[in-house]
Amino acid sequence: MGRNARCVAALVGLCLLANSGVRVSHAGMIRRSGTRFIDEGCKEFMFSGWNSWTLLESATGMGPSLDEIYGTMQAAGLTVGRFFGHGGGKGFVLQNGPGSYNGNALVALDKILDEASKRNIRLIVAFSNNWQIPDGKAGFAGWAGKDPGAFFTDATVKRFFKDHIKFITNRVNSVNGKLYKEDDAILAWNLINEPRCDCDVWKPVESQCTPDCADQVQAWIEEMSEFVKSEDPYHMVTVGEEGFYSFNSGREHINPDVLPWASQEGMDKFVRETGLTAEDSHWAKRSGQDFIRNHQPEAIDFAAIHLWVDNWMVPQLQFQRNWIAEHINDAKGLGKPLVVEEFGKTAPDTPQGRTAERNPFFQDIYNTFAQQRAAGGPLKGIGFWEFGIGKRTDISVSTGDSTWTDIIVPGSQKLLAELQSKGKVQNCVPGEFRSFDAVLSGNGNQYITGGAHLEAANPGLILLAESSVTLKDCLDICDELDECNAISHGNQQRECILYSDGGDQDSLKWSGGGWQTYWKTTSAPTKISVVG
């Protein structure tokens, strides 16, 4: 294999896979480029999906089979499922304590990923959960002898959580032999489902309901997202939050607990029963979330929100439309894709009730998604809550519901047809493991890179180091040196390192410092622009 061919192979992960003896499926990794998701063939990736929060239990025989769930989704055109990669309650847990795992649950997790891969279904997996489940936020804190409020700040609790991330991302699937961090069945990781400060606005306001908590949650998001990337640089990461806006964000008026969305009756009731003020009733800004800030870190690949008009006591179509529209605008500012990864609507347990009360909200979301696709907007995926086979709740959607037959299935199949007709994304080179970006130097030479903040573990022998240079300058210097075949550029530092051949380029790693490796190629340039 020639020098440039070897660089390309390392870049797309083939060397890494050859060393492990495992080959990823043909699907390849999905990555982010700007406000788009891109697949291994440089086609844009968007999805209509669903939530099955007890999928882990189903894989152990405690619910409908994986074959039934995946088969239904595949036939309907839904391509992404989101589930909790931990116990959903009822005494079933993935983790019994620090480093102690339920073997049956781990095998179930293996089956979930393996069966999804066979069906070309991708999964968003949540590492943990804010709510009261045995191996959620309270569990991690309890193992350290702490209250749930210590989850985001206590050093021991954070170490337990990092150990869990390391264990899961580096697990070898007992069914197919794949490392989780190399498995393209995983679309993305949620750090935690719906992170919240551990405070209650119906009690006297305490320190955990202050802006300090939002700072603590932000610091935790930055730390944990960087840690996930250090263990698994290939998969995308997002927070998993509802999308509230915090104190002094200038966006609090979008929250569901303020007029005109919140009811005056509810606010009056709060004042009467707590003795606090109407201002104190604004729970969303005290949640600890701050949508824009939470999704700004480089290690967060895309923005995600949830939408619960009933739980938030705002069952109004206009609120739903405004909530999504405002987050779309913020995603544009972030320069990242947006996913509505949870949305649901309660309805009476009658066909007429579901049609009258749920369908307008679901149809509106699918319409918004279609409009965003036509406009090239950042909304790239939606996932309804929740799919119900063999059970009926006021929030579940079953295959016999008009919500399913008249809205979800037609909307999902329309999206698939659109994706099939799309061409390749410009400035992108196909790769079997994951696609990568291409840029041109001033001399017209093409360089390829695996993605932002990804650098080679060992790019080669260092030829030269330069400071105070742009990426374009760095590429031009490499052009002038015949022996230069790769460069690493630190955008934050404006530094450049040039390499010759000889390195063992077997993998990419996450660079918290913003370094990125580019390889010079001899192939014909793709349809790209000169780097400025």
Salt bridges, closest charged atoms under 4 A:
GLU44 OE1 - ARG36 NE 3.80
GLU44 OE2 - LYS380 NZ 2.74
GLU44 OE1 - LYS422 NZ 3.78
ASP67 OD1 - ARG119 NH2 2.43
ASP110 OD2 - ARG171 NH2 2.66
ASP114 OD2 - LYS118 NZ 3.27
GLU115 OE2 - LYS118 NZ 3.36
ASP154 OD1 - LYS146 NZ 3.83
ASP183 OD1 - LYS178 NZ 3.96
GLU194 OE2 - HIS306 ND1 2.73
ASP215 OD1 - ARG293 NH1 2.89
GLU223 OE1 - LYS158 NZ 2.95
GLU223 OE2 - LYS162 NZ 2.74
GLU231 OE2 - LYS166 NZ 3.16
ASP232 OD2 - HIS235 ND1 2.65
GLU242 OE2 - ARG196 NH2 2.67
GLU279 OE1 - HIS282 ND1 3.30
GLU279 OE2 - LYS285 NZ 2.25
ASP280 OD1 - ARG286 NH2 3.33
GLU298 OE1 - HIS453 NE2 3.43
ASP301 OD2 - LYS229 NZ 2.73
ASP310 OD1 - LYS345 NZ 3.20
GLU326 OE1 - ARG251 NH2 2.89
ASP330 OD1 - ARG251 NH2 3.06
GLU341 OE2 - ARG82 NE 3.48
GLU341 OE2 - HIS306 NE2 2.84
GLU342 OE2 - ARG82 NH1 2.68
GLU342 OE1 - HIS306 ND1 3.43
ASP349 OD1 - ARG354 NH1 3.00
ASP349 OD1 - ARG392 NE 3.58
ASP364 OD1 - ARG321 NE 2.92
GLU386 OE2 - LYS391 NZ 3.35
ASP401 OD1 - ARG354 NE 3.21
ASP401 OD2 - ARG358 NH1 3.73
ASP401 OD1 - ARG392 NH2 2.93
GLU418 OE1 - ARG373 NE 2.63
GLU432 OE2 - ARG23 NH2 2.76
ASP437 OD1 - ARG31 NH2 3.04
ASP476 OD2 - LYS472 NZ 3.01
ASP501 OD2 - ARG6 NH2 2.71
